[in-house]
Amino acid sequence: MGAKVALAVAAAAICVAGSIGLLVHRTTAADQLATARSGLDQELMSAAGDRADGRQSDARLDPRDLPAPVARAVRDNVRVTYLREGGKGPVLWAATRIADRKVLAVSRSYAPEVRSLAALDGTLFATGAGVTVLVSLAGLLLGVRIGRRATVAARTAERIAEGDFDARVSPNGRDEIARLAASVNTMADALGARLEAERRVTADIAHELRTPVAGMSAAVGLLPPGRVSELMAGSVQKLRGLVEDVLEVARMDSQVAAVETEEREVSAMTRRAVAGLDEVYVQVVADAVVSTDPRRVERILTNLATNALRHGAPPVQVEVDGPVVRVRDYGPGFPADLLAVLNTSGPQRFRTGSSTGGTGLGLTIATGQARLLGARLTFRNCLDGGAETELRLPTD
């Protein structure tokens, strides 16, 4: 930004300096020529008087090198001054017709005025260049200062978008950048307040639901065996899982989740995570031992595989390549709008972007767990169809 401001200021300075220089050049040239014409005309009149009185002068009668335009003009008894350029140099002429119908003319070199004007042009160029450099430096300093402040505001906004709602910008001054900084701070306050309210509501709802869900589980256990009890048990189990998911999200939001690291093989954690899931196959290209929280890694992989089965199409392939685990299905892939959100701000809870239903908490939990572990989740669509999610575990 500083360079752009400096270029804009430099361009403006060049235009102003050029315009002023051109105006001074033309005005000075016109004044010089007018003064020279007036002086030479007076010299011609003085020479004509001397000739009438029989005195000698520098004027010449019918000079052979008299310019043709001057010769044509004096035929009408017009006193003429004329600047001839080219040849051995510029020459200024003054001529008039005298009583005996001869032409009396005087001339002198106009080179001194040309050199004076060239010197003035050089001075104007040097002055303009110096002023342009100084103004450009001032513009660069101003642009760098504005650019730094704008960059700080932009980085703070990015931190806020990533979830750091304590980030703030110091609104120095009263210009537009200060207003932008104040707006970013106001936005952060509003977002923080809304998300805190959302977190509290989510946590309260989940905690309040645990007791009735536990009661429902106990009541289902007392029902006589049959189709009705099986349906009730399945529904209660889904509800219980949903409540646990919401509680997990609430714990990650409140940043009270603890990470307990151990050294484990990636392939072993992967196989335990997908054990019990039908049509999920594990392929180990290369194994690795990482220091991480195995419970959280397995929860991530379970959620990814379950999400692939629910919203994609079997079979689901889980590939272990060192510290990288890829989960791929053969369904329609991620919707374009959802894919853009997943790789920027992350998944939005209670939004799946799929017509197959679901709460959208699976990817939310997986992303939150990955963030706690310092791992990275990447979402993409395969060229030959299907969606692929890559989990890259830290190796340090």
N, C-alpha and C positions, 0 to 999 in steps of 0.2 A: 504493500500500500504506500509506503514511503517513497519508493521509486516512482510510482504512478503520479503521486502528488508533485514530486520534484520535476518530472517530465512535463506535467501540465503547467506548472509555474514557469519552467524554462521556456516552454512554447509561447506562453503569454508574454514573457519578458522579451523574447526574440521578436515577436510581432510588434510590441510597443516600441522597442529600440529601433527596429527596422523602419517603422512608420515615421518616428521622430527623425531618424537619420536621413530618410528620403526627403522629408519636408525641409529640413535644414539645408540639405544639398541643393535642392531646387531653388529655394529662396536665395541662398548665397550666390548660386550661379547666375540667377536673374539679376541680383543686385550688382554683382561684379560686371556683367555685360552692360547693364544700363549705365554704370559709372564710367566704364571704358568708352562706350559710345559717346556719352556726353563730353568727356574730356577730349576725345579725338575730334569731335565736331567743333568744339571751341578752338582747337588747334587749327582746323581747316579755316575757320572764319578769320582767325588772326593772320594766317598765311595769305588769305585773299586780300586783307587790308594792307599787308606789307607789299604785296605785288602791286596793288593800286597806287601805293606811295613810292614805288620804285625800289623797295628794300628787298634784300635776299631772304629766302625762307627755305624750309625743308620740303615744301610742297613741290610736286612735279606736274608738268603739263602733258596731257595725253600719254600717260605711261603705258608702255606696251603690255605690261602684265596686269593691267586693270581687269578685274573680273567682269565677265560678260553681263551678269545681272546688274552690276553697278553702271556699266556703259548704257544699258537699255533704260535704266531708271533716270539717269541725268539728262536724257534727251528731252524729257518733259519739264526741264528746269526745276527738278526736285533735288534737294540736298540729301545725300544718301550716306548712311553708315552700314557697313556690311562686314560680317565675320566669315572669312573663308577658311574652311578646315581642310585637312589633308595636305598632300605635298610635303614640304619640308617642315611644316608645323602650322598651327593656326595663325592667321594674320587678320588684323582688323583694319578695314578701309573706311575712309571718309572722302567723298567727292562731290563736286558741284560744277555747274557750267558758269563760266565767266563771260564778260562782255564780248569778247572776240570769238564766242562760241567754241572755245576750247574747254577741255575738262581739266580742272585743277583737283589733284588728289593727294592725300597723305595716307600713310600706312605705318603700322608698327606691329611687332610680334605680340601675339596674345598668349605666349607661352608662360609668362609669369603668373597670370591669372589661373591658367590650367594647373600649374604646379601648386599654387596656393589652394585651389579647390581639392586637388589630390591629397595634399597634406591634411586639409580639413576632414576629408573622407576617412583617412587613416586614423585621425584622432577620434572621430565619431565611432569607427569600428572598434577601436581599442576600448573606448569608454563603454560602448554597448556590450562588448564581450565581457568586460569586467563586471558591469552591473548584472548581466545575465547570470554569470557564475555566482555572484554573491546572492542574488535572489533565488537561484536554484538551490544553493546550499541552505538558505533559510527555509525554502519550501521542503527540502529533504528532511531537515531537522523537524519541521512541523509535521510532515507526513509520517516520519518514524515515530514521533510521539503519539500521534493519533492512531497509527497502526498498532503500536504496542498496547494502547488502551483498548482498542477494538479487539485485538487478539486475546487479551486477558478476559474481556467480556465473553468472547466466543468460547474460550476454553472452559470458563466457569459454567456457561450454558451446557457444554458437553458433559461436564462433571455432574451437573444436575440431571441431565438426561440419563446418565448412567446410574443414578440413584443416590448421589452424594448431595442431599438436600441441605447440608450445612455449608456448602460452598457459597461464597458471597463475593461481590465486586465492590471495591471502594469507589463511590461516585464522586471523583474529584472534579471540581469546576462546575460550570453551568451550561456547557455546550451540549450538543446532541449526544456525544459519547457518554457524558454524565447521565443524561436522561435514559440512554440505553442501559447503563449499569444499574440505575435505580429500577428500571423495568424488569431486568433479569432478577434482581433481588426480590422484587414483589412477586414475580412468577414463582421463584423458589419457595417463598413463604406460603403462597397459595397451594402449590403442589404438595408441599410437605404437610400442610394442614389437612388437605383432602386425603392423602395417602395414610396419614396417621389415623384419621377417622375411619377409613376403610379397613385398616389393620385391626383396629379395636373392635369394629363390628364383626369382622371375620372371626377373630379369636373368641369373642363373646358368644357368637352363634355356635361355634364348634364346641366350646366348653359346655354350653347349655344343652347341646344335643347328645353329649356323651352319656349322660345319665338315662334319658329315655331310650336311647339305642341299646344300652346295656340291659335295661329292663325288657325291651322287646326281644333281645337275644335269649334271655332267660325264659320268657314266656313261650317262645317258639320251641324251646327244648321240652316244654311240658305238653306240647300238642301230640296227639297220637300219630304214628307213622302214616304217611299217605302223600298223595300228590299235593294237597293243600299245604301241608307242613313243609314239603320240599320247596315249593314256590315262595312261601313265607321266609324260609331260612335263606334262600338265595337273595331275596330282596333285602333282608336285614343285613346280610353280609356285604352287599354292595353299598348300602347306606353307611354301614360301619366303616368300610374302606374310604368312602367319601369324607366322612367326618375326620378320620385320621389324616387324610390328605390336607384337608383345610387346616387342621392343627399343625401339620408340618410346615405349611406355608406361613402360618402365623408365627411359628418359632423362628423361621428364617428371616421373616420381616423384622422381628424384634431383635435380631442379631444375638440371640442367647444360645444358639446351637453351638455345641462344642465338637471339635474335630479331634479324633483319637487315631493317630497314625501308627501303622505297622508296615513291615516289609512283606509284600505279598506278590505272587505271580499274577500277571494280568489274565492269563488264560484260566487259572483256577477261579478267580473272581467272576470271570465271564460265564463259565459253565455253571457256577452256583446261581448266578443271577437269572439265567434262562431255564434252569431246571424246572420241569413241570409245565412248560409252555409248549403246546403242540405246534409242529411245523416250523420250529425255530432251530436252525442248524449253525453250529460253531465251527469255524475253520481257523486254524492257527498257522499263520504264515511265519511269524517269528514271535517268540515269547520274550518277556522282560520282567524284571523284578523292580517294583516301584514302592516308594514309601508313601502311603496314603491311608485314608480311612476306608477299609474294605466295605463296611456297612453302607456307606454313602455311595461308593462306586457301584456296588451291586444294586442299590436302589435306582441309580441313574440308568443302568443297563436294563433293569427290569421294566422301568417306565418306557424306555425307548422301544424295547421289543414289543411290549404290550400295545403301545401306540401304533407301531407298524402293523400288528395283526388287526387292530381295531379299525384303523383308517386306511390301511393299504390292502395288500393282497398277499397271501402266502405263496411260496415259502418265504420266510424271513431269514436272511443270511447275516450272520454275525462274524465278522472277520477281525482277528487279533493280529496286529502287525506291530510288535514291540509295545510301546506305550500308547499306541493308537488303536481304538476299537471302532469299527464301522458297522452300522446296523442298516441293512437295506431291505426294502420290500419291493413288490412288483405291482403295486397299485397305481392309481392315477397320478401320484406325486403330490407335492405341496402346491396349493393354489398360489398363483403369482403374488397376490397381495399379502398372503400369510408369510410366504417365503421372504419377502422384503422386510417384514416386521421381525421375523425370527432372527435374521442376521444383523439387525440394527439395535432395536430397543429390547429385543427378547420377546418370548411368548406372553400373551395377555391371558390372565386367568379367566376361566369361564368363557373362553372364546377358542374354538377349534378351527374355524375356517373350513370345516368339512360338513357334508350333509349326512354323515353317519352318526352324528350325535356325539355325546361326551361332554365333560366339564371343562376340558382344557387345562386341568391342573397337572396332568402327567408331565408335559413339557415344562411347565412352570417350576415344578419341583426338581426336575432333572437339571434345569438351568441354574436354579438356586443352589443345588448341591454342588454342581460343577464350580460355581463361583466360590463357594466355601473351600473347595479343595485346591483352588488355583488352576483348575483344568479349563479347557476350552471346548465348547460345542459349536459345530458348524453344520448348517443344514443346506442341502442342495437337492436338485432333481437330476436323475441320471438321463443320459442321452437316449438310451434304449428303453426308457420307461421306469417308473418307480421312484421312490424317495430314498435318500441316504442321509443318515446323521452320523457325524464323526465326533468321537470323544477323544481328545488328546490330553493324556495325563501328564502332569509335570514330572520331570525326571531328576530335578535337583533335590 
